[in-house]
C-alpha cells in the first residue's frame, strides 16, 4: 500500500476558473480520508486529479514515492468507485468483477479465486451469475466495490459512491465500506457532500470551500475546534447558530452585546466585533442563568430529539435548539436559552476561530 501526497496542487480551467487552489495534503498509508464540502468546492476535481482523469495545472501528486502527474490513469495502480455503478448490463456479476483483470491480461487461474474471495467478503457470492438488472441498488454498489477490490490496488478512490442509495442502505453500506477498508488496509480517499458520512467514516476529514483547504483533522476536532466560521457552520446538523456581537472590555471582564442578548464574561478579550457561535445541541432551555430570550416558532420531532426553531425576543435572529424528545413546548411559548461557556465558539471579523475554552460567566442580563 502507499500514501498519497498533494503538494501545492491547483487546477485551472480555461485559464480563468480556479477550481482547486494550492492544496497541500498527505494521506498516510492505510488511512481513510474523507473529502467533504459544498457543491462546486473542488472535491471531485481533486479526486480526479489523483486518479489521472484531470490534468494538474500546478503542483505535484505522488503515490508512494512516485510523482504521477504524467502517469496514465491505468498505470497508477488505483481503483475508483463512482457515483454511477458503471456496470456492463450484458455481463454477469462475475464477468463485471473480473473484467479489469482480464483486460490487464491476468491469468484466468488467478482471476477466479480473487473474484470468489471478494464476493464472499461483500456477501454477494450467490449473485455471481446474475445480470445487473436483476440486482437492487445496494447489490449493484457491492459489485462496483468488488470490481475495485479484486484489482488489489495501492489506493481506493471513491467519488460519492452511496448517493444513489436510500437512507437505510447508505447507513448499511457506510458500515460495510469501513469494514472492508479496515480489513484490506488500503489507503482510501472518499469524496462526499454528506457530512454524516464524513463524521462517521473518516480517520481524518478534509474540508474544502471554493477550492481551498479549510481544515484537515479527525472528525471530533473539526466538530469541537473548527478552524473558522465556515467549518463551524458546515460541520454539525442542524448547523451552528451564529450571532453578531460587540465585545466591550469592562472591569469585570468583557460584555457581549447583540440585539438578542447581553452578558458579561470574566475574560480578557479585546473590544471589537465578533461572531458568537453555539451549536443547537448545546443550548439548554429554561436554564435559570440563561440569557437568550426566544419565542417558539416550530417544533420538529425527529425521534430521539426535537428540533426547536425559535425567534429571539429582543431581535430578529433565528435560533435552532436540539433538545430531548420529552421536552416539547408549544408554538409561541417563551423560552430562555443558556449554554456552557466551554461550548461556545468565537470568530473574528475574518472568520478565524478565537479560542474561548477558559471563559467563565460572571454575570448575565
N, C-alpha and C positions, 0 to 999 in steps of 0.2 A: 504494500500500500504506500501511498505518497501524500505529502502535504501539497496544498495549492497556495501559491503566493501571487498576489497582485501588487505591483509596485508603481504608484503614480499613474494608474490606468485611466485613460479618458477615451470617450467615444464622441465623435462629432459627425453629424450628418449634414451633407450639402454645404460644408464649410461654415455653417451658421448655427446649427442646432446642437447645443452641447447637452447630450443625453446622460453622460457619465463624466464626472469631473474629479480627476486625481485621486482615485480610490486606492488606498493602501490597506491590504488585508492579507492575513495569513491564516489558512485553515489547516490545523495540525493533522498529522497522520491519525486516521481513525476518528476524527472529530465529526460531530453532526452540527452543522451551522445552518441556521435558517435566515434567509434574507427577506426582510419584510419592509413594506412601505406602501403608500397610496399609489393608485394608478398613475402611470407616467413617471414614476420616480427613478427608473433606470434599473430596477432589479432584474427583469428578464433580459435586458440588454447585457448586463454584467455577466449573467449566466451563459448567454450565447457567445460572448467573447471567450469565456473559459472553454466552451465546447468547440470553438473554432468556426461557429456559424456566423459570427460577425468579426470583421477585422478590428484590430486595435489601432486607434488613432494616435495614441501616445502611451508610453509606459511599457511595462513588461509583465507577462503572465508566465509563471513557471509551474510545472507539475513535477514534483520531486526536484531533481537538480537540473532539469531541462527547461530552457526557455522555449515556449511553444508558440510564440507569436506567428511564426511562419510554418508551423507544422500542420498538416492537413487534419481535419477532424477525425478521420478514420485511423490516423496514426497516433492519436493522443492517448489511447487506452482508457477512454472514458465510456460510460454508458449513461444514456439520457432517457428519462421518463417524462413524457409530455402531458399536457392537459388533455389532449386528444389521445386516445389509446393507440391509434395508428396501427391497428391490426389488419392483416390481409384477410378480407372476407372469404376468399375461396380456399384458405388454408386452415387446417385443424389447429387446435391449440398447440399440439406437439410441433407442427411444422412452423407455426409462428415463433415459438420459443427458440427453435433451432436454426431459424433462417440465417441469422447473422453469423453463426458459427459455420454453417455450410458455405455461405458466401465467402468466408475467410479461408476456406479450404481445410478446415479441421477434419481429422479422420472420423468417419462415421462411428467407429467403435468407441471414440471418446465423447461424441456428442450425446448419445442416448443416456448414459449414466448421469451426465450433468443436467440434462432436461428432467430426468426422473427425480434427482435429488432436489432440484429447485421446485418442482411441482409438489413434492412431499412437504417441503418447507412452507409453501404457500397454501397447502391443503387443497390442491386442485388436481390431484392425481387422477381422480375419476372423470375429469373433464378433458383429458389429453386428446381424445379422438373426436371431440365436439368442434363445431364451427363457431366463430364469434357470434353469429346471430342467435345461437342457442343459449348464450350466456347473459347473465344480468350485468349491470354496470359494474358492480363490485368485483364480479368474477373476471370481467374483461380487464379491469385495472390490475388484478393479480397476475393475469397473463402478461400484461405490459411490464410489470415488475420482474416476472420470471424471465422474460426475454433479456432484461438488463443483467439479472443475476448470473445467468449461465455464461456470460462473457467473462466473468471473473475480472472485472476492471480494477484499475487503480483508484478511480473516483466515480461516484454516483452523482449525477446532476439531475435534479427533479424540478420541473417547472409547473407549479400549481397542479400536481397530479390528482388531487382529490376534489377539485372544484366542480366536477360534473356529477358528484355523488350527493345523495340526500344526507341530512344531518346525522342520522344514526349510522349510516355506512361510513361517513367521514370519520366519526369518532372511532369506529372499529378499525378502519384502515390506518389511522394515526398510530394506534397501538401496534398493529402488525408491522408497519414500516419501522417503528422504533425497535421492535424485537428483532427484525431481520438485520437491521443495521448493526445492532449490538452483537448479534451472533457472527456476522461476517467481518465486523471491524473495518468496514470500508469508509474512507473519507467521503463525506456526503455534504453537498451544498444543495439546499432545498429552498426554492422560492415560493412565496405565498403572499397574498394580501390579507390573509386571515391571522390576526394577532393571537387568537386562541391556539392555532397550530404552532405558531412561533413560541408561545409561552410554554406549551406542554411538551414539545418535541425537542427543542434545541439544547445543545450544550452551551452554545452562545448564540445571541441574536445579533444580526447586522441590520441596522435601521438606516434606510436611505430616504432622502427627500430632495427633490429637484436634482437628482444625480449626485448628491453629496452625502458622504458618510456623516451620520448624526451621532451614532453610538454603537460600540461593539462590546458587549458584555454578556454575562449569564443573565437569564430571564429575570431572576429575582433582583438583580442590581438595576436593570433597566426600569423595573417597576418601582423600586424603593429609592433609587438615586438617579433619576433621569438627568441627562446632561443639560437639557434645555427644555423650553416650553413645548416645542414640537413633540419631542419624545414623550413628555409627561402627558400630553393630550392624546397621543396616538396609542400608547400602551395603557390598557385598562378598559373595562366595559362595565357600566357606562363610562364615558370619558370624564376626566378630571374637571372639577368646577374651577373656573378662573374668575378672580375679582381684581380689578384695577384699584390699587390702593396708594395712598400718600402716607409715607412714614415721616414722623416728626420726632426728633430726639428730645427727650424730656429728662428731668432729674431722676425719674423712676424707671427710665429705660427708653422705650420707643412706642409712640402711639400710631396705630394703624387705623386709617380712616378711609371710608368709601361711602357712597350713597346708601349702602346696605347695612353698615355696621361701624362700630368704633370700639377698639380695645387697646390696652396697654400691655406691653411685654417687657420683662426685666432682661433686656439685652441691648447690646451696643450695636445698633445698625444706623449707618449714616442717613440723614434725612434725604428724601428723594422719592421718585416714582418707581413702583414695583408692581409685579403681578403676583398675587397670592393664589396658590393652588391647593385644593383639598379634594381628595377622592370621595366619590359618593359613599363608599363603604366605610369611610372614616368619620362621617357625620353622625352625630348622636342626637336624636330628637328628645325634646323636653328635658334636656340636661339643665340643672339649676344654674350652672355657670355658663350656659350658652349665651351667645351674643349676636346671632344672626336670626332676626325675626322674619318668619316666612308665612305664606298662606298656601295651602294645598291646592294645586290645580288639577292634577291627575294622579290616580293611584293605579299602578300597573302590577298585578300579581304575576310572578314568574315561577311559582312553585315554592322553592325553599326560601325565596326572598320576595320582597315587594319593592318596586321602584317608585319613589315619590318624586313627582315633578312639581316644583314649587316656584312661587314668585316671592321675591323679597318684599317685606312690608315697607321698607324705607326707600326703595328704589325700584328699578325695572329689571334687575338682574334675574335670570333664570337659574335655579338650583336643582340638582338631582341628588337624592339621597337613596342609598340602598340599605334597607332595614330588614329585620326578621319578619317572616310571614305572619307571625302572630300580631305584629303591630300594623294596624290597618286604619288609619284615620279617614275621616270623611272629607270630601271636597269642600273647600273654603274654611276648613279648620285652620286655626292659627297655631304654628309650631315654632319654638325656639330651638335652633340647632347649635351644637358646640362640637369641638374636636380636640383631641390631644395635640399638644404642640409638636410632639415627635412625628405626627402625621401630616403636618403642614409643609408646603413647598413654597419657595420664594424665588422669583426670577427677576433679573434686572431688565432695563429697557431694551437690551439687545437679545433678550430671551434666554440668557445663560443662567444656570442654576446658582443660587446663593445658599450655601449650607445653613440650615436652621435647626440642627439636631439638638442643640443645647438650650433652646428657648424655654422659658418658663412664664406662664401667665401670672401676673401680679394683680391685675385689676381688670374689670370689664365694665362697659357701659352700653 
